[in-house]
Amino acid sequence: MKFFLPPANDAKTAERSYQAIKKFNEKQTGWQISDVRYYEINYCHNGEAMRARVGELDPREGQMVIAIFKAKHTHGPYLVCSRDRGVAQGEPILASSDAQAVEFEPESEPVKQGRP
């Protein structure tokens, strides 16, 4: 899946918003956030299997997942962000670091023109 950020209409707005949400969560949690971009995570909460996917409703809160981050340190949790949890206010939903994560496809590099 190629990177997107609901409800952004274009890539420039999506990127600017993504970076602002990332900064907000670093400030809220006090953790540095990894640069890896996640599309989906599968994790367990109170013994129940959960799946959070960008652009779909979060099973715990019922709000659309806007972004998923991971704390930069090795055993840091994943951060599931919705409008009221990590985007416009509040702290994100935390999922354990052993969640199974699916990353967005890497951005393709521009083709260089000219001689090799």
Secondary structure, 3 states (H helix, E strand, C coil): CCCCCCCCCCHHHHHHHHHHHHHHHHHHHCCCECCCCEEEEEEEECCEEEEEECCCECCCCCCEEEEEEEECCCCCCEEEEECCEECCCCCCEEECCCCEEEECCCCCCCCCCCCC
